[in-house]
Amino acid sequence: MVAMAVSVSFRTYLLEQLGQIRPITTRPMFGGLTFFAEGRAFALADDGVIYFKVDDSNRPDFVAAGKGPFLPFGDPDKPMQYYELPEEVLEDPEALAQWMAKAIAVAMKAKPKSKSNNKPKPGKER
C-alpha cells in the first residue's frame, strides 16, 4: 500500500477547520492537497502539515511564530512561498480567520498563471 501525503482524517479535519471560516475547495496536487478560496490557491497540505501562502505582508507572522517555508524538495535554497501554519492557529477560529484572510489576500494579488506562453510580446513581430 502506498502512503498518502495527506491522510483522510487530516484532510477531513482541515476541511472542517477551514470550512467553518469560509467556503473552500480542495484538489490533490503533487502528492499533497491544495486549498482554494474564490478559485485561488491559498494553502497546501502535505505529510500532516498545512502551509499558507505568504508574501512580505504576512511572512513576518509566520517567522515570529517560529515557522518556516514549505521545502518540497528539501532544498533550503528553493523554498515555496507557503509557510507552515502554527498548530494553535488551526485550533482558534478567530486567529484562523485572520491568518486565512491574509493568505487569501496574498493569493488574490498573485498574477494568474498564463495558459499560453506563445503570445507575442508587445513591440515584437512574429
C-alpha angles and dihedrals in degrees: 000000000000116000114241119232089218118031120223090243093051091047090051091048093050092048090052094047098043095035092059088062099048141329113291138172131204137209130185111247132174093344093308135073129265122206122212134195118187089352095302125114109240104157143030130200124201135158095354096313131103122211128194126212114259143189132163091293097064107012091092089062090059094042091050088053090052094249127137142198130290107261104192093177096034091246112132089200091063107049121164118233090253121098130199113265114231110250093231090059090057089055095049113070094198094051091041091054090054095046091045092050091053093047091048090049089053090049091050091052093052114097113249113249113260114242092212131042092184096084113122115249116243111272094016121109123210 
